[in-house]
Every structure is written in structure tokens, then in C-alpha cells.
Amino acid sequence: MASHESIGGCLEALKGLSEEDIKHDEQARKRALQSAKALVSQLSDPNDVALELAYSPFFPMAARLAVDLDLFTLLAYNSQPMSTKELSSTAGADPVLVSRLLRTLASVGFVSAAGTDLYSATAITVAMSRPATQACYRLVWDNYASAAVSAQKFFRGTRYQLGSDQRDCLIQYAHQTKLPFFQFLSNTPETLRDFNAYMGNLVCSRRNWVDWYPVREAVLDGYRPKSPLIVDIGGGKGHDLEIFHNKHPKVGRLILQELAAVVNSIGGSGQAFECQAHDFFNEQPAKGK
């Protein structure tokens, strides 16, 4: 493939891919995307890129507020463009605020400006209307991004050194807690639900490893039945193990290890895997034979 070091190289790489290739070949689509990003990078003014990064946090901020106001869902499930007046009335928000949020989001394609104070859905709007995507925005913005804002003060206080105590990191500093990160998440039921919803969707929306990894040769051949076959550490509600079990039923012991709060939230019986409450900072209880 042509080098991406130049504009010409990027163009040549794109010319070598047909629309049919991109539609039906995932690898071709990824190569086209890589070439397109490289081309944008070559065409962009470095000063513009530097300044755009400084202002970039305002886009997820607008998206996070739009999630709270249900703007993505309203647009995604309406076949006609909606006015800011309609949207603000349904959301119970100030029309000026809604207008400013939508203008910001339209500039990055999260919604489409269909006219003066009129907006309609794009493919990204539909993606943003999905519960798991909204769970991701609540999780990341409310917990990680808010901690990131405190990073300068935190690391200035540590003289820019990384510590070794999991109870004294950036998350703990920002949220004024001494709980380890996953325990901190588990202590808030809404946050834990968002975490599980997001992680479950992440597994289900991508090609799973059991479909491309040589499971027979690398996992099953030579397996000793009394040993655990797979131990999924921090595996959420066991989405990966469920998929593995459905493709390779009753081939060996499958163990899900998660914090007690997650294990207790799974409930039920007759699962395809065993559940163990475990903190991965402690010694591993599942041993091979």
C-alpha cells in the first residue's frame, strides 16, 4: 500500500479501494478510514489542530447535557426535523440553552442542522440514543472527566510522581474518597448500572474473540478437566463467558471474578459459569492443576 507520509500517498491509498470493498470488507473499511484520517492530518493547519484540542472538552460536555435532556432520543425517534422550541418544551429546558447545545453538536455531526432552529437525526444521533452509549457518557463524564480536570493540581501536589497506593490516586483526589476505584464505582448503584450496561454493550457490539481466536488449538487442546478452563477477571456480568459457553458448551469450568457488588447483582442460578467475588489486587484464588 502506498505510504501515508504525503498527501499523494493518502490519495493513492484511497483510490485503490472501491466503494464495494469498503461496504463489504471490514479490513478495507478500516484501511480507508486510516487513509482518510491521515489525509485530514496532512491537510490540517497545525495551529488550528492545536487550538481545536484546547476547546475539545466542550463537545462531550454538550453531549452529556443532551443525554440528560434526552435530546438524542427525541430526534432519533422522530422522522421529521424538530425545532428547538419543541425540543426545549419536551425536555423542560431553556430554549436558548437547547439551541446552543444543538449548534455545538451539529458542528461535529452528532445532530444535523435542518434549517433555522431545526434539527434532525444523523447516524451518530441514533448511536447516541442507545441506552448503553448514554450510560458510557454518564460514566465517563461524571467520573473520569471530572477527575481529569483535577489532574494538574493533583500531580503538582505529587511533584509529578505516580504513587503506588490505589487508594490515593487521581480519582480519589477528585472525588474526595479513599475507596479503590472499582469499590468507589460499586458504592453508587446508578454508576454501577451504567458501568455494566456500557461494558455489556462493548462486548455485544464488537466481533467477539471466540470468532477469530484459535480456541481449539490454544485453549481446549490439552485442557485438564479438573482445572479452570477460563477465568474472566473483572468480566462484568459474564458477557464474554456467556458467548464462549454458547459456542463451546460444557467443555470446562468457566469462572467469572468480579467485586462482590457485581457478583451479587447477577443473581439467578443455572448460569454457564461460576461466580467468585474477588479483588484482582489480591492473590488469585483460582489455581491451575
Disulfide bonds with the S-S distance in Angstrom:
none
